[in-house]
Amino acid sequence: MSGVGRAEAWLRAVVVCGLVASVACGGGDSGDDGVESVDSMPPGPVPSVNQGGVQDFGAFRAIVEAGGLPGPETLDSVGFFAEHHVTLPSPDCGEDLCVHGLMGSWVNFFDGSRCDTVMIGVNTAVDPGEVERPPMHLVVLLETSAALGDDTLALALEGLYRMRQELTEEDRVTLIRFDTTARVLIEGVAAGDDQLTSWLDNMRAGGDTNLYDGLRLAYERAEALDDGQRQRRVMLISGSAPDTGIASRERLVEMSAAYNAAGTGLTIVGVSAGADVPLLEALAEAGGGQVYFPEDRIAIAEVFVEEVNTALTPVAEEVQIAFSGEGYQVQALYGARNARFESPERLTLDIASLYVAHRNSADDDDQGRRGGGGFMLLKLDAADAPADFDPESVGEVTLEYRVPGQEQRIAQTVTVQTPYSPDDAHEDAYFESDGVEKAFVTLNVFVGFLGAAERSADGDLGAALAILERLEGALTAWLVANPDGDLEDDLRVLKGFKANLLQAGANPSPNTATAWDPWYED
């Protein structure tokens, strides 16, 4: 990735959303396209878990659908992979969350270099429809600036009307609007209160965008009205960048993080292409909350009804996932924002919270693709191994988390194994399960989108087009033998991105088409 060294690239996007992780090493001889599969437990409607502090894929997709060229800042791997449900073995470990380690090996879609992979997945036996959410005080912080506009404001209000139907009699709502100033309209009322309806019905856009004052007032009221019986959450609905008041990203994130640490959660919905995506993502990450960018009315229903409803109650907090390699060392990491590399062979990931994903299969997309799960990628190289090293052992993965509302911590460890030694240049493609294969393909789509977006942002439209053309050919061929709704939708977005590049005057770059290496780029 442009301007980012390999060590820094370890910490670049990709996921712990689902959590499905892949461990991979680039390079080596490329094998054929035959896939050897090992049967795992039969797939079933088992939900994965979503990571707190994520941005969805909506901003990237909306720009493409509007005929534009999305920049790399709109593509967040956590949110992207959360739109891909990957089947994991049954969660029969005896706890609410179960960790799995599954092996796979194939060549990437771009330069054909070989990648050995291990999918590290976390899923749950918890039915998202049966999660008992405690009563909530929801402080809705609604932007009403002129930059937002009445049409976009109406879209946000439609989402709020839908969400009100999901709230219970025990829940309470406070409504705050912000434009040039911030002001409380009504506070601490039931979701069906007629006064709340009146305020929503008569909302109009106007004025500047003073996010700092709005966010501070929302947090202050959430704390002031705390009765000890309800969880506190601020829902920020915004569609433009701050242009008055304190607009410093550092100040905004610092303030939000402090309130979040004191027990007030944060959910963010960006409702237009003018939203400050990096700022909203930083606010969500600091608070372990979610950030969504619904691109149309269907997505509005998905976000405000399905995803937000399940994301209000975490199933795990203070989560740590550790990987310790045996005969391997970590060359690069995709998929975690907070990683500590204790040695080349060992790293630990810190995750604020995990939530039950509302999709429990690849076909469960009636309300859209959000909330499906995702994966993380570690790239491994062979390392100096001890004399007693088992050549079929890749390493161990440990999951540790705190049960919400309790001091109790749960820990699990699984061993990751492979039928090949680190230096075995085997020719056959191998996946321990269909889920591992889908995770690998999803990764290729992500890095292709990211590479194309980066080159487009740098003005090299031809290179961006060449990357997408190479990805399109490989993905199309894979889908012929492996129909999958999630990846078919990715292909639709890919074709739209290509069309926009051609409309902007792109010509393919032959060098990029034949030699782009997505894994080792500086």
C-alpha positions in Angstrom: 0.0 0.0 0.0 1.4 3.4 -1.1 3.7 5.0 1.4 3.2 2.3 4.1 6.1 0.1 5.1 5.6 -3.6 5.7 5.7 -3.3 9.4 3.0 -0.6 9.3 1.1 -2.6 6.8 0.7 -5.3 9.5 -1.8 -3.0 11.1 -3.8 -2.1 8.0 -7.5 -3.0 7.8 -9.1 -6.5 7.3 -11.1 -8.0 10.1 -11.9 -9.6 13.3 -15.5 -8.9 12.7 -16.8 -12.4 12.3 -14.2 -13.4 13.7 -12.7 -15.4 10.9 -8.9 -15.1 10.5 -6.6 -16.3 7.8 -2.9 -17.0 8.2 -1.1 -16.7 4.9 2.4 -16.7 3.3 2.9 -15.2 -0.2 5.5 -16.5 -2.6 6.5 -20.0 -3.6 5.5 -22.0 -6.6 1.9 -21.6 -7.8 -0.1 -24.7 -8.1 -3.1 -25.7 -10.2 -6.6 -24.6 -9.5 -7.8 -28.0 -8.2 -9.2 -27.7 -4.7 -8.9 -30.6 -2.3 -11.5 -30.2 0.5 -11.8 -32.0 3.8 -15.3 -32.4 5.2 -15.9 -30.5 8.4 -19.1 -30.4 10.5 -22.1 -29.9 8.3 -23.0 -26.2 7.9 -26.0 -24.8 9.7 -27.7 -21.5 10.6 -25.0 -20.6 13.2 -24.3 -16.8 13.6 -20.9 -15.4 13.9 -20.1 -12.3 16.0 -19.4 -8.7 14.9 -16.6 -6.6 16.2 -17.3 -3.3 17.9 -15.8 -0.2 16.3 -16.4 -1.1 12.7 -17.3 0.8 9.6 -19.5 -0.9 7.0 -19.1 -1.1 3.2 -22.0 1.3 2.5 -19.9 4.4 1.8 -17.7 2.6 -0.8 -20.7 1.0 -2.5 -22.8 4.2 -2.6 -20.0 6.1 -4.3 -19.7 3.4 -7.0 -23.4 3.3 -7.5 -23.5 7.1 -7.9 -20.9 6.8 -10.7 -17.9 8.0 -8.6 -14.5 6.7 -7.8 -14.3 5.7 -4.1 -11.1 6.5 -2.2 -9.3 4.0 0.0 -10.6 5.8 3.2 -14.1 4.6 2.4 -13.1 0.9 2.4 -12.9 -0.6 5.8 -12.0 -4.3 6.0 -13.9 -5.0 9.2 -17.1 -3.7 7.7 -16.4 -5.3 4.3 -15.9 -8.7 5.7 -18.9 -8.4 8.0 -21.0 -8.6 4.8 -19.7 -12.1 4.0 -21.1 -14.9 6.1 -18.5 -17.7 6.4 -19.6 -21.1 7.7 -17.7 -22.3 10.8 -18.0 -25.6 12.7 -20.7 -26.0 15.3 -20.1 -23.9 18.4 -20.1 -26.9 20.7 -17.3 -25.8 23.1 -19.7 -25.3 26.0 -19.4 -21.5 26.2 -21.3 -18.7 24.5 -18.3 -18.1 22.1 -16.2 -20.8 20.5 -12.9 -20.4 18.6 -11.9 -22.6 15.7 -8.8 -23.0 13.6 -9.0 -24.4 10.0 -6.3 -24.8 7.4 -6.4 -23.8 3.7 -3.9 -23.2 0.9 -4.2 -21.7 -2.6 -2.7 -19.0 -4.9 -3.9 -15.4 -4.9 -5.9 -13.9 -7.7 -3.3 -11.4 -8.9 0.2 -12.7 -9.3 -0.4 -16.4 -8.6 1.9 -16.6 -5.6 1.0 -19.3 -3.1 -0.7 -18.6 0.2 -1.0 -21.1 3.1 -3.9 -20.1 5.2 -5.5 -20.8 8.6 -8.9 -19.5 9.3 -9.4 -18.6 12.9 -13.1 -18.2 13.5 -15.3 -17.3 16.4 -19.0 -18.1 16.4 -21.7 -18.4 19.0 -24.5 -20.7 20.0 -26.5 -17.6 21.1 -29.6 -17.1 18.9 -29.6 -13.3 18.0 -33.4 -13.4 18.2 -33.2 -14.5 21.9 -30.6 -12.1 23.2 -32.2 -10.3 26.1 -31.3 -6.7 25.8 -31.5 -4.7 29.0 -33.5 -1.5 29.0 -31.8 1.4 27.3 -31.6 5.2 27.4 -31.0 6.1 23.8 -29.8 9.7 23.1 -30.4 10.4 19.5 -28.1 13.1 18.2 -29.4 14.2 14.8 -27.6 16.6 12.5 -30.0 19.0 10.8 -27.6 21.3 9.0 -28.1 22.9 5.6 -25.3 20.8 4.3 -27.3 17.7 5.1 -30.4 18.9 3.2 -34.0 18.1 3.6 -34.0 14.9 1.4 -31.2 13.3 3.4 -32.7 14.4 6.6 -36.0 12.7 5.6 -34.0 9.5 5.0 -32.6 9.7 8.5 -36.0 10.3 10.0 -37.4 7.3 8.1 -34.7 5.2 9.9 -35.7 6.6 13.3 -39.4 5.9 12.7 -38.5 2.3 11.9 -36.2 2.0 15.0 -38.9 3.3 17.3 -40.9 0.2 16.6 -38.0 -2.0 17.9 -37.8 -0.2 21.3 -39.5 -1.5 24.3 -41.8 0.1 26.9 -38.8 0.2 29.3 -36.6 2.1 26.9 -36.3 5.9 27.1 -35.3 8.3 24.3 -33.8 11.7 24.3 -33.7 13.7 21.1 -31.0 16.3 20.4 -30.6 18.2 17.1 -27.4 20.0 16.1 -26.6 22.4 13.3 -24.9 25.8 14.2 -25.8 25.1 17.8 -27.0 22.0 19.8 -30.2 21.8 21.7 -32.3 19.3 23.6 -35.7 18.9 22.1 -37.2 16.3 24.4 -35.6 13.9 26.9 -36.3 10.7 28.8 -39.6 9.8 27.1 -41.0 6.5 25.9 -40.4 5.7 22.2 -44.1 6.1 21.4 -44.4 9.5 23.1 -46.6 11.9 21.0 -44.2 14.8 21.6 -41.3 12.8 20.1 -43.5 12.2 17.1 -44.3 15.9 16.7 -40.6 16.9 16.8 -39.7 14.3 14.2 -42.6 15.3 11.9 -41.6 18.9 11.9 -37.8 18.6 11.5 -36.2 20.8 8.8 -32.6 21.3 7.7 -30.6 24.6 8.1 -27.5 26.1 9.6 -23.9 24.9 10.0 -22.4 21.7 11.4 -21.3 22.0 15.0 -20.5 18.3 15.8 -18.5 19.0 18.9 -21.2 20.9 20.8 -23.8 18.3 19.7 -21.7 15.3 20.8 -20.8 16.9 24.1 -24.4 17.7 24.9 -25.5 14.2 24.0 -23.0 12.6 26.4 -23.8 15.1 29.2 -27.5 14.4 29.0 -26.9 10.6 28.9 -24.9 10.8 32.1 -27.2 13.3 33.8 -30.3 11.1 33.2 -28.6 7.8 34.2 -30.9 6.0 36.6 -28.7 2.9 37.1 -31.4 0.8 35.5 -30.7 1.3 31.8 -27.6 1.1 29.6 -26.6 4.4 28.0 -26.1 4.9 24.3 -25.6 7.9 22.0 -26.7 7.4 18.4 -25.0 10.0 16.2 -26.7 10.5 12.8 -24.6 12.7 10.6 -24.1 13.5 6.9 -21.6 16.3 6.6 -18.2 17.3 8.0 -17.9 19.7 10.9 -17.6 23.3 9.7 -18.1 25.3 12.9 -17.2 25.0 16.6 -14.3 22.7 17.5 -13.6 20.7 14.4 -10.3 19.0 15.6 -10.5 15.3 15.0 -8.2 14.7 18.0 -10.4 16.7 20.4 -13.6 15.0 19.2 -12.1 11.5 19.5 -10.6 12.3 22.9 -13.9 13.6 24.3 -15.9 10.7 22.9 -13.4 8.1 24.2 -13.5 9.5 27.7 -17.3 9.3 27.8 -17.3 5.8 26.2 -14.8 4.6 28.9 -17.2 5.9 31.5 -20.0 3.6 30.3 -21.8 5.5 27.5 -21.9 3.5 24.3 -21.8 5.0 20.8 -23.5 4.1 17.5 -23.0 6.2 14.3 -25.0 6.4 11.1 -23.6 8.3 8.2 -26.5 9.2 6.0 -24.8 10.9 3.0 -21.7 10.9 0.8 -20.7 14.2 2.5 -20.2 12.5 5.8 -16.6 12.7 7.3 -15.9 9.0 7.0 -12.4 8.9 8.7 -13.7 11.0 11.6 -16.8 8.9 12.1 -14.7 5.7 11.9 -12.3 7.1 14.5 -15.1 8.0 16.8 -16.6 4.5 16.6 -13.2 2.8 17.0 -12.5 4.8 20.2 -15.8 3.8 21.7 -16.0 0.2 20.6 -19.2 1.1 18.8 -20.5 0.7 15.2 -20.5 3.1 12.3 -22.8 2.5 9.3 -23.3 4.1 6.0 -26.8 3.0 4.6 -26.8 3.7 0.9 -30.6 3.5 0.2 -33.9 2.9 1.9 -33.4 -0.8 2.0 -30.2 -0.3 3.9 -31.9 2.2 6.2 -34.2 -0.6 7.3 -31.3 -3.0 7.7 -29.2 -0.6 9.8 -31.9 0.9 12.1 -33.9 -2.3 12.6 -31.7 -5.4 12.2 -28.1 -4.4 12.7 -28.5 -1.7 15.3 -30.9 -3.7 17.3 -28.5 -6.6 17.7 -25.4 -4.4 18.1 -26.9 -2.8 21.3 -25.9 -5.7 23.5 -22.4 -7.2 23.4 -21.9 -10.9 24.1 -18.2 -10.3 25.1 -16.1 -7.5 26.3 -12.3 -6.9 26.8 -11.6 -9.6 24.2 -8.1 -10.8 23.4 -7.1 -13.2 20.6 -3.5 -14.4 20.6 -1.6 -16.3 18.0 1.6 -18.2 18.7 3.4 -19.7 15.7 5.3 -23.0 15.7 7.8 -23.2 12.9 6.2 -20.0 11.5 6.6 -16.3 12.1 4.1 -13.6 11.3 5.1 -11.5 8.3 2.0 -9.3 8.1 -1.4 -8.9 9.7 -4.6 -7.8 8.2 -7.8 -7.6 10.3 -7.1 -5.9 13.6 -6.6 -2.3 14.7 -5.1 -3.0 18.0 -2.3 -5.7 17.7 0.7 -6.2 19.9 3.6 -8.1 18.3 5.5 -9.6 21.2 7.9 -11.4 18.9 8.0 -12.4 15.2 6.1 -15.6 16.2 3.5 -14.2 18.6 0.9 -11.4 18.6 -2.1 -10.4 20.6 -5.2 -8.6 19.4 -7.3 -6.4 21.7 -11.0 -6.0 20.8 -13.3 -3.8 22.9 -16.5 -5.8 22.3 -18.2 -8.5 20.2 -21.9 -8.6 19.2 -24.1 -11.4 17.7 -24.3 -11.0 14.0 -27.9 -11.0 12.8 -27.2 -13.0 9.6 -26.8 -16.7 10.2 -26.1 -18.0 6.7 -25.0 -16.7 3.3 -28.7 -16.9 2.1 -29.9 -14.8 5.0 -30.0 -11.5 3.2 -33.6 -10.4 3.1 -32.6 -7.2 5.0 -29.2 -6.8 3.3 -25.7 -8.2 3.8 -24.6 -6.4 6.9 -24.0 -8.5 10.0 -22.7 -11.7 8.4 -19.2 -12.2 9.9 -15.8 -11.8 8.5 -12.1 -12.7 8.8 -8.6 -11.7 9.7 -5.4 -12.5 7.8 -2.0 -13.2 9.2 0.7 -13.9 6.6 3.3 -16.4 7.8 6.8 -17.3 6.8 8.7 -20.4 7.8 10.9 -19.7 10.9 13.7 -21.5 12.6 12.0 -24.3 14.5 13.1 -26.2 17.6 14.4 -29.7 17.3 11.2 -31.2 18.6 9.0 -29.2 16.2 6.0 -31.0 14.7 6.0 -30.1 11.0 2.3 -30.4 10.8 1.7 -27.8 13.5 1.1 -24.2 12.6 0.6 -22.8 16.1 -2.0 -22.1 18.7 -4.8 -19.6 18.9 -6.2 -18.4 22.2 -9.5 -16.6 22.8 -10.1 -14.8 26.1 -13.0 -12.5 27.0 -15.0 -11.1 29.8 -18.7 -11.9 30.1 -20.6 -8.6 30.0 -21.8 -7.5 33.5 -19.5 -10.0 35.2 -15.9 -10.1 36.3 -15.6 -13.7 35.0 -13.2 -14.3 32.1 -13.4 -17.2 29.7 -10.4 -18.6 27.9 -10.1 -21.2 25.1 -7.1 -22.5 23.1 -7.2 -24.4 19.8 -4.3 -26.0 17.9 -3.9 -25.1 14.2 -2.5 -27.9 12.1 -1.7 -28.5 8.4 -1.0 -31.7 6.4 2.1 -29.9 5.0 5.4 -28.7 6.5 6.3 -25.0 6.1 8.8 -25.7 3.3 6.5 -28.2 1.4 5.8 -26.7 -2.0 2.8 -28.9 -2.6 0.9 -28.4 -5.8 -2.7 -29.1 -4.9 -5.0 -26.4 -3.6 -6.3 -27.5 -0.1 -9.1 -26.1 2.1 -10.2 -27.8 5.3 -13.8 -26.4 4.8 -15.8 -24.4 2.4 -15.7 -21.5 4.8 -11.9 -21.3 4.6 -12.1 -21.1 0.8 -14.8 -18.3 0.9 -12.7 -16.3 3.4 -9.7 -16.5 1.1 -11.7 -15.4 -1.9 -13.2 -12.5 0.1 -9.8 -11.4 1.1 -8.7 -11.3 -2.6 -11.7 -9.1 -3.4 -10.9 -6.7 -0.6 -7.3 -6.3 -1.5 -8.3 -5.8 -5.2 -10.8 -3.1 -4.2 -8.2 -1.4 -1.9 -5.5 -1.5 -4.5 -7.7 -0.1 -7.2 -9.0 2.6 -4.9 -5.5 3.6 -3.9 -4.3 3.9 -7.5 -7.4 5.7 -8.5 -6.9 8.3 -5.7 -3.3 8.7 -6.9 -4.5 9.4 -10.5 -3.3 6.2 -12.0 -6.7 5.1 -13.4 -5.1 2.6 -15.8 -3.5 0.7 -13.0 -6.7 0.7 -11.0 -8.6 -0.7 -14.0 -6.0 -3.4 -14.6 -6.3 -4.7 -11.0 -10.1 -4.9 -11.3 -10.0 -6.6 -14.6 -7.6 -9.3 -13.2 -9.8 -9.7 -10.2 -13.0 -9.9 -12.3 -11.7 -12.8 -14.3 -10.6 -14.8 -11.3 -13.7 -14.1 -9.3 -16.1 -14.8 -12.2 -14.4 -18.2 -12.8 -14.6 -19.1 -9.1 -18.3 -18.2 -8.9 -19.1 -20.5 -11.8 -18.2 -23.5 -9.6 -19.1 -21.9 -6.2 -22.3 -19.7 -6.4 -22.4 -17.3 -3.5 -24.7 -14.3 -3.0 -22.2 -12.2 -1.1 -19.4 -12.5 -3.7 -21.9 -12.2 -6.6 -22.8 -8.8 -5.1 -19.2 -7.9 -4.8 -18.8 -8.7 -8.5 -21.6 -6.3 -9.3 -19.9 -3.6 -7.4 -16.6 -4.4 -9.1 -18.2 -4.1 -12.5 -19.6 -0.7 -11.5 -16.2 0.5 -10.3 -14.7 -0.6 -13.6 -17.4 1.2 -15.6 -16.7 4.4 -13.6 -13.0 4.2 -14.3 -13.7 3.7 -18.0 -16.0 6.7 -18.0 -13.3 8.7 -16.4 -10.9 7.8 -19.2 -8.9 4.9 -17.8 -6.8 2.7 -20.1 -5.5 -0.6 -18.7 -1.8 -0.7 -17.6 -0.1 -3.8 -19.0 2.5 -3.9 -16.3 0.0 -3.8 -13.5 -2.2 -6.4 -15.2 0.6 -8.9 -15.2 2.8 -8.2 -12.2 0.8 -6.6 -9.4 1.7 -8.2 -6.0 -0.9 -7.4 -3.4 0.9 -8.9 -0.4 4.4 -7.4 -0.6 3.7 -3.9 -1.8 5.3 -1.0 0.1 
